[in-house]
Amino acid sequence: MFDEYLNKLKDWISQIDYVDVGWETLVLGLAVIGAVVVQNTLGRYLLNATSGTSTRTFRHITLRSLQRIVFPLSLLFGALVGRAVLASMKVNVLLLDLAVPLMLSLAMVRLVVYVLRKGLRPGPAVKAWEHFISTSIWILVAMHLVGWLPEVVNALDAFGFSLGDARVSLFTMLQLVVAVGALLVMATWLSAVIEQGLSRSEFISPGVRIGLAKTSKFGLYTLAALLSLSAVGIDLGALTVFGGALGVGLGFGLQRIASNFISGFILVFDRSIRPGDVISINDKFGWVQELRARYIVVRDRDGVETLIPNENLITTEVINWSYSDKQVRVKLPVQISYDDDPEQAMEVLLEATKVSPRVLSDPAPAARLIGFGDSGIDLELRVWIRDPQQGVANVRSDVNVAIWKGFKEAGISIPYPQQDLHIKEMPARVR
């Protein structure tokens, strides 16, 4: 086999005519100069057209994609035109036949890498995939140039099995992986563009935006998977058995994942919990930051973000402090001594509410005598606020400090827990 390719290389070298090579070199030089001119004019115009725009919009990504491939495409166009001219002059174009696939590969590598960067989040994995894809493309081009590609394809296609009327081989699986990867990257990018467009809309509520974004992402991923299977020639009807096995898997191993996923759609469409809401679930209190496909992100007053599965929000009692009305009532219990005047104490309580600008005047604060305790008189101050997302404990603290100062000035005491002990009869002294 090696001798065969060595003989092909010798035949290729023997066909080289240095005069023809000179003409081909001239064509390549002119193609490079033309590509540089186009890059400095059209490429710069495309770059300036995208400045100041969002990096994830369809227009930005399209123009920047064109800007990245304008040089290799211009070079390819110049080489093809020169090749046609030299072929009409009966000039051997072996060098141009070698250069054209390399130029096309350069354009493909730059385009794929740029789309990959925009479709996925930046990180080490994206860098690794960029190197892997670039290397794979150059290897394919090299095998095509030396004539190995058809034999490699036939060898991969020889290992396979039949699934219904369709044949599945190693080559088919490779095609499926490439198709799924490319379409999933495109689906991720399109879903991000849709989500960004929805976020700029002033006529759609945040909950509906998230619902539409989730629906579009799920639909695009499903469409990408189906198109990938269809593109490699796999009959979708032959996957009915696989679909039944997948359903059984969802019923057992993936039950919680499916439940969280469906619960996420329920939360979005019934609008019971939205980004920015203040909620309490079990012992967690905080602000809803994001609604994700499997969980929600709740940020508490310490800045800690907790991931709560969507299923918990459906099956557990949740307090939404800002569901229909953001006005909430805050209760501050306090106790005074039986020696003090409760009416005077209640006036001090009402006066203490003025220290916090967040306390509403309508509804007005109210002071109530709740009952008579073992150690003193039980009072309660009730105030309303309309911004629980700013915290409730800070309002309590400000008002409690004002109550303490007011009681000190008025001579009102807060009693300690106490009990009276009555001795009915003293025991006889033991002699």
C-alpha positions as CSV (number, residue, x, y, z in Angstrom):
1,M,0.0,0.0,0.0
2,F,2.9,2.3,0.9
3,D,4.5,1.6,-2.5
4,E,1.3,2.4,-4.3
5,Y,1.1,5.9,-2.7
6,L,4.8,6.4,-3.3
7,N,4.3,5.7,-7.0
8,K,1.4,8.2,-7.0
9,L,3.6,10.8,-5.5
10,K,6.3,10.2,-8.1
11,D,3.8,10.4,-10.9
12,W,2.5,13.7,-9.4
13,I,6.0,15.2,-9.2
14,S,6.8,14.0,-12.7
15,Q,3.8,16.0,-14.0
16,I,5.2,19.3,-12.6
17,D,6.2,21.8,-15.2
18,Y,8.1,24.7,-13.8
19,V,6.6,27.1,-16.3
20,D,3.2,26.1,-15.3
21,V,4.2,26.4,-11.6
22,G,5.3,29.9,-12.3
23,W,1.9,30.8,-13.8
24,E,0.1,29.2,-10.8
25,T,2.4,31.0,-8.4
26,L,1.5,34.3,-10.1
27,V,-2.2,33.5,-9.9
28,L,-1.8,32.7,-6.1
29,G,0.0,35.9,-5.6
30,L,-2.7,37.9,-7.3
31,A,-5.3,36.1,-5.3
32,V,-3.6,36.9,-2.1
33,I,-3.3,40.6,-3.0
34,G,-7.0,40.7,-4.0
35,A,-8.0,39.0,-0.8
36,V,-6.0,41.5,1.3
37,V,-7.7,44.4,-0.5
38,V,-11.1,42.9,0.1
39,Q,-10.3,42.2,3.7
40,N,-9.2,45.8,4.3
41,T,-12.3,47.2,2.6
42,L,-15.3,44.9,3.1
43,G,-13.9,43.2,6.2
44,R,-13.3,46.5,7.9
45,Y,-16.8,47.7,6.9
46,L,-18.3,44.6,8.4
47,L,-16.3,45.0,11.6
48,N,-17.4,48.6,12.0
49,A,-21.0,47.7,11.3
50,T,-21.0,45.4,14.4
51,S,-19.3,47.8,16.8
52,G,-21.6,49.0,19.6
53,T,-24.1,46.1,19.1
54,S,-24.9,43.2,21.3
55,T,-22.5,40.3,20.7
56,R,-25.4,37.7,20.7
57,T,-27.8,39.2,18.2
58,F,-28.4,37.5,14.9
59,R,-27.2,40.6,12.9
60,H,-23.9,40.8,14.9
61,I,-23.1,37.1,14.6
62,T,-23.9,37.0,10.9
63,L,-21.8,40.0,10.0
64,R,-18.9,38.9,12.2
65,S,-19.0,35.4,10.6
66,L,-18.8,37.0,7.2
67,Q,-15.9,39.2,8.4
68,R,-14.0,36.2,9.6
69,I,-14.3,34.2,6.3
70,V,-14.1,37.1,3.9
71,F,-10.3,36.7,3.4
72,P,-10.3,32.9,2.8
73,L,-13.4,33.1,0.5
74,S,-11.8,36.0,-1.5
75,L,-8.6,34.0,-1.8
76,L,-10.6,31.0,-2.9
77,F,-12.6,33.0,-5.4
78,G,-9.4,34.5,-6.9
79,A,-7.8,31.0,-7.1
80,L,-10.8,29.5,-8.8
81,V,-10.9,32.3,-11.4
82,G,-7.2,32.0,-12.1
83,R,-7.6,28.2,-12.3
84,A,-10.3,28.6,-14.9
85,V,-8.2,31.0,-16.9
86,L,-5.1,28.8,-16.8
87,A,-7.2,25.7,-17.7
88,S,-8.4,27.5,-20.8
89,M,-4.8,28.2,-21.7
90,K,-4.0,24.5,-21.5
91,V,-1.8,25.1,-18.4
92,N,-1.4,22.3,-15.9
93,V,-3.0,23.4,-12.6
94,L,-1.7,20.8,-10.1
95,L,-0.7,23.4,-7.6
96,L,-4.0,25.2,-7.7
97,D,-5.8,21.8,-7.3
98,L,-3.8,21.4,-4.1
99,A,-4.4,24.9,-2.9
100,V,-8.2,25.1,-3.4
101,P,-9.1,22.5,-0.7
102,L,-6.7,24.1,1.7
103,M,-8.4,27.5,1.2
104,L,-11.9,26.0,1.6
105,S,-10.7,24.3,4.8
106,L,-9.3,27.5,6.2
107,A,-12.7,29.2,5.7
108,M,-14.5,26.3,7.3
109,V,-12.2,26.2,10.3
110,R,-12.6,30.0,11.0
111,L,-16.3,29.8,10.6
112,V,-16.8,26.7,12.8
113,V,-14.5,28.1,15.5
114,Y,-16.4,31.4,15.6
115,V,-19.8,29.8,15.7
116,L,-18.6,27.4,18.5
117,R,-17.4,30.3,20.6
118,K,-20.8,32.1,20.2
119,G,-22.9,29.0,20.7
120,L,-21.2,27.8,23.9
121,R,-20.0,29.5,27.1
122,P,-16.3,30.4,27.1
123,G,-14.1,28.0,29.0
124,P,-11.4,25.3,28.7
125,A,-13.9,22.9,27.1
126,V,-14.6,25.3,24.3
127,K,-10.8,25.7,23.7
128,A,-10.4,22.0,23.6
129,W,-13.2,21.5,21.1
130,E,-11.8,24.3,18.9
131,H,-8.5,22.5,18.7
132,F,-10.1,19.1,18.1
133,I,-12.4,20.3,15.4
134,S,-9.7,22.3,13.6
135,T,-7.3,19.3,13.7
136,S,-10.1,17.0,12.4
137,I,-10.8,19.2,9.5
138,W,-7.1,19.4,8.5
139,I,-6.8,15.7,8.8
140,L,-9.8,15.1,6.5
141,V,-8.3,17.5,4.0
142,A,-4.9,15.8,4.2
143,M,-6.6,12.4,3.6
144,H,-8.5,13.8,0.7
145,L,-5.4,15.2,-0.9
146,V,-3.4,11.9,-0.6
147,G,-6.5,9.9,-1.7
148,W,-7.0,8.0,1.5
149,L,-10.4,9.4,2.4
150,P,-12.6,7.0,0.3
151,E,-10.8,4.0,1.7
152,V,-11.2,5.2,5.3
153,V,-14.9,5.8,4.7
154,N,-15.4,2.3,3.2
155,A,-13.5,0.8,6.2
156,L,-15.7,2.6,8.7
157,D,-18.8,1.7,6.8
158,A,-17.9,-2.0,6.8
159,F,-18.5,-2.2,10.6
160,G,-22.2,-2.0,11.2
161,F,-25.5,-3.7,11.8
162,S,-29.1,-3.4,10.6
163,L,-31.8,-1.6,12.6
164,G,-35.1,-2.3,10.9
165,D,-34.7,-1.1,7.3
166,A,-31.8,1.2,8.2
167,R,-28.1,0.2,8.4
168,V,-26.1,1.7,11.3
169,S,-22.3,1.7,10.9
170,L,-19.3,3.4,12.4
171,F,-19.4,5.9,9.6
172,T,-23.1,6.6,10.2
173,M,-22.4,7.1,13.9
174,L,-19.6,9.6,13.1
175,Q,-22.0,11.4,10.8
176,L,-24.6,11.5,13.5
177,V,-22.2,12.9,16.1
178,V,-21.1,15.6,13.7
179,A,-24.7,16.5,12.7
180,V,-25.9,16.5,16.4
181,G,-23.0,18.6,17.5
182,A,-23.4,21.2,14.7
183,L,-27.2,21.4,15.1
184,L,-27.1,21.6,18.9
185,V,-24.6,24.5,18.7
186,M,-26.9,26.2,16.3
187,A,-29.9,25.5,18.5
188,T,-28.1,26.9,21.5
189,W,-27.1,30.0,19.7
190,L,-30.7,30.5,18.3
191,S,-32.2,30.0,21.7
192,A,-29.9,32.6,23.2
193,V,-30.8,35.1,20.4
194,I,-34.5,34.4,21.1
195,E,-34.1,34.8,24.8
196,Q,-32.2,38.1,24.3
197,G,-34.9,39.4,22.0
198,L,-37.6,38.5,24.5
199,S,-35.7,40.2,27.4
200,R,-35.8,43.5,25.5
201,S,-39.6,43.3,25.0
202,E,-41.5,45.7,27.2
203,F,-44.9,44.1,26.6
204,I,-44.1,40.6,27.9
205,S,-44.0,39.8,31.6
206,P,-40.8,38.2,33.0
207,G,-42.6,34.9,33.6
208,V,-43.9,34.7,30.1
209,R,-40.4,35.5,28.8
210,I,-38.9,32.7,30.7
211,G,-41.6,30.3,29.5
212,L,-41.2,31.2,25.9
213,A,-37.4,31.0,26.2
214,K,-37.6,27.5,27.7
215,T,-40.2,26.3,25.2
216,S,-38.1,27.6,22.3
217,K,-34.9,26.0,23.6
218,F,-36.7,22.6,24.2
219,G,-38.2,22.8,20.7
220,L,-35.0,23.7,19.0
221,Y,-33.1,20.9,20.8
222,T,-35.8,18.4,19.8
223,L,-35.7,19.6,16.2
224,A,-31.9,19.4,16.1
225,A,-32.0,15.8,17.3
226,L,-34.7,14.8,14.7
227,L,-32.9,16.5,11.9
228,S,-29.6,14.9,12.8
229,L,-31.2,11.4,12.7
230,S,-32.9,12.2,9.4
231,A,-29.7,13.7,7.9
232,V,-27.7,10.5,8.4
233,G,-30.5,8.3,6.9
234,I,-31.9,6.7,10.1
235,D,-35.6,5.9,9.8
236,L,-37.4,7.5,12.7
237,G,-40.0,4.8,12.7
238,A,-37.3,2.3,13.6
239,L,-36.7,4.1,16.9
240,T,-40.1,3.2,18.4
241,V,-38.5,0.4,20.5
242,F,-35.8,2.9,21.7
243,G,-38.6,5.4,22.5
244,G,-40.4,2.8,24.6
245,A,-37.1,2.0,26.5
246,L,-36.6,5.7,27.0
247,G,-40.1,6.0,28.5
248,V,-39.3,3.1,30.9
249,G,-36.1,4.9,31.8
250,L,-38.0,8.1,32.5
251,G,-40.4,6.1,34.7
252,F,-37.6,4.8,36.9
253,G,-34.1,6.3,36.8
254,L,-35.0,9.7,35.3
255,Q,-38.3,10.2,37.2
256,R,-37.0,13.0,39.4
257,I,-35.3,14.8,36.5
258,A,-38.4,14.7,34.4
259,S,-40.5,15.8,37.3
260,N,-38.3,18.8,37.9
261,F,-38.3,19.7,34.2
262,I,-42.1,19.5,34.0
263,S,-42.5,21.4,37.3
264,G,-40.4,24.2,35.8
265,F,-42.9,24.7,33.0
266,I,-45.8,24.6,35.5
267,L,-44.1,27.3,37.6
268,V,-43.5,29.5,34.5
269,F,-46.9,29.2,33.0
270,D,-49.0,29.6,36.1
271,R,-46.8,32.6,37.1
272,S,-46.8,31.6,40.8
273,I,-43.1,32.4,41.1
274,R,-41.3,35.0,39.1
275,P,-37.8,36.4,39.1
276,G,-37.5,39.1,41.8
277,D,-40.2,37.5,44.1
278,V,-39.4,37.2,47.8
279,I,-40.2,33.6,49.0
280,S,-39.9,31.4,52.0
281,I,-39.7,27.7,51.6
282,N,-39.0,25.5,54.7
283,D,-36.2,27.5,56.5
284,K,-35.1,29.3,53.4
285,F,-35.9,33.0,52.8
286,G,-34.6,35.0,49.9
287,W,-35.1,36.5,46.5
288,V,-35.7,34.5,43.3
289,Q,-32.8,35.2,40.9
290,E,-33.4,32.8,38.0
291,L,-35.9,30.2,36.9
292,R,-33.9,27.3,35.3
293,A,-35.1,24.1,33.6
294,R,-34.4,22.0,36.6
295,Y,-34.2,24.4,39.6
296,I,-34.6,28.0,40.7
297,V,-31.9,30.1,42.2
298,V,-32.7,31.8,45.5
299,R,-30.4,34.4,47.0
300,D,-30.7,34.9,50.8
301,R,-29.7,37.9,52.9
302,D,-26.2,36.6,53.4
303,G,-25.6,36.6,49.6
304,V,-25.7,32.7,49.5
305,E,-27.4,31.3,46.4
306,T,-29.4,28.2,47.0
307,L,-30.5,25.9,44.1
308,I,-34.0,24.6,44.9
309,P,-35.5,21.8,42.6
310,N,-38.6,22.8,40.9
311,E,-40.5,19.8,42.2
312,N,-40.1,21.1,45.8
313,L,-41.9,24.3,44.9
314,I,-44.9,22.3,43.6
315,T,-45.2,19.8,46.4
316,T,-44.1,22.0,49.4
317,E,-45.9,25.0,50.9
318,V,-44.2,28.1,49.7
319,I,-44.8,31.7,51.0
320,N,-44.5,34.2,48.3
321,W,-44.3,37.6,49.9
322,S,-44.8,39.5,46.7
323,Y,-47.2,37.2,44.8
324,S,-50.2,39.6,44.2
325,D,-49.4,42.5,46.4
326,K,-46.0,43.4,47.7
327,Q,-47.4,45.1,50.8
328,V,-46.7,43.0,53.8
329,R,-47.4,43.5,57.5
330,V,-44.6,43.2,60.1
331,K,-45.4,42.5,63.7
332,L,-43.2,43.6,66.6
333,P,-44.2,42.1,70.0
334,V,-43.1,43.8,73.1
335,Q,-43.9,43.5,76.9
336,I,-44.1,46.2,79.6
337,S,-44.4,46.0,83.3
338,Y,-47.7,46.0,85.1
339,D,-46.6,49.2,86.9
340,D,-46.5,51.1,83.6
341,D,-49.3,52.7,81.6
342,P,-50.1,50.6,78.5
343,E,-51.7,53.6,76.7
344,Q,-48.6,55.7,77.1
345,A,-46.5,52.7,75.9
346,M,-48.7,52.3,72.8
347,E,-48.1,56.0,72.0
348,V,-44.4,55.4,72.2
349,L,-44.7,52.4,69.9
350,L,-46.5,54.5,67.3
351,E,-43.9,57.3,67.6
352,A,-41.1,54.8,67.0
353,T,-42.4,53.9,63.5
354,K,-41.4,57.3,62.2
355,V,-37.7,56.4,62.3
356,S,-38.0,54.0,59.3
357,P,-38.9,55.7,56.0
358,R,-40.0,52.3,54.7
359,V,-42.9,52.1,57.1
360,L,-46.1,53.1,55.2
361,S,-48.5,55.7,56.5
362,D,-51.4,54.0,54.7
363,P,-52.3,51.5,56.0
364,A,-51.3,53.3,59.2
365,P,-49.3,51.6,61.9
366,A,-51.3,50.1,64.8
367,A,-50.5,49.3,68.4
368,R,-52.5,46.6,70.2
369,L,-52.8,45.2,73.7
370,I,-52.7,41.5,73.1
371,G,-53.0,40.1,76.6
372,F,-51.7,39.9,80.1
373,G,-48.7,37.6,80.5
374,D,-47.1,36.0,83.5
375,S,-44.3,38.7,83.6
376,G,-46.0,41.7,82.1
377,I,-48.5,43.2,79.6
378,D,-48.2,41.9,76.1
379,L,-48.3,44.7,73.4
380,E,-47.8,44.4,69.6
381,L,-46.8,47.0,67.0
382,R,-48.0,46.3,63.5
383,V,-46.6,48.2,60.5
384,W,-46.8,47.8,56.7
385,I,-44.1,47.9,54.2
386,R,-44.2,47.6,50.4
387,D,-40.7,46.5,49.6
388,P,-40.1,43.1,51.3
389,Q,-37.4,42.4,48.7
390,Q,-35.2,45.0,50.6
391,G,-35.5,42.9,53.8
392,V,-37.7,42.7,56.8
393,A,-35.2,42.3,59.7
394,N,-33.7,45.7,59.1
395,V,-37.1,47.4,59.6
396,R,-37.6,45.4,62.8
397,S,-34.2,46.5,64.0
398,D,-34.7,50.2,63.4
399,V,-38.1,50.3,65.0
400,N,-37.0,48.1,68.0
401,V,-34.1,50.5,68.7
402,A,-36.5,53.4,68.6
403,I,-38.9,51.6,71.0
404,W,-36.0,51.0,73.4
405,K,-35.0,54.6,73.4
406,G,-38.6,55.8,73.7
407,F,-39.2,53.5,76.7
408,K,-36.1,54.8,78.4
409,E,-37.2,58.4,78.0
410,A,-40.7,57.7,79.2
411,G,-39.6,55.6,82.1
412,I,-41.3,52.4,80.9
413,S,-39.6,49.2,81.8
414,I,-39.4,45.9,80.0
415,P,-39.9,43.2,82.7
416,Y,-37.7,40.2,83.2
417,P,-39.5,36.8,83.4
418,Q,-40.6,36.4,87.0
419,Q,-42.8,34.2,89.2
420,D,-44.4,34.7,92.7
421,L,-43.8,32.0,95.2
422,H,-46.4,31.7,98.1
423,I,-45.6,29.7,101.1
424,K,-48.8,28.7,102.9
425,E,-47.2,27.0,105.9
426,M,-43.7,26.7,107.3
427,P,-42.7,23.2,108.2
428,A,-42.1,22.5,111.9
429,R,-38.5,23.1,113.0
430,V,-36.7,19.8,113.3
431,R,-35.1,19.4,116.7
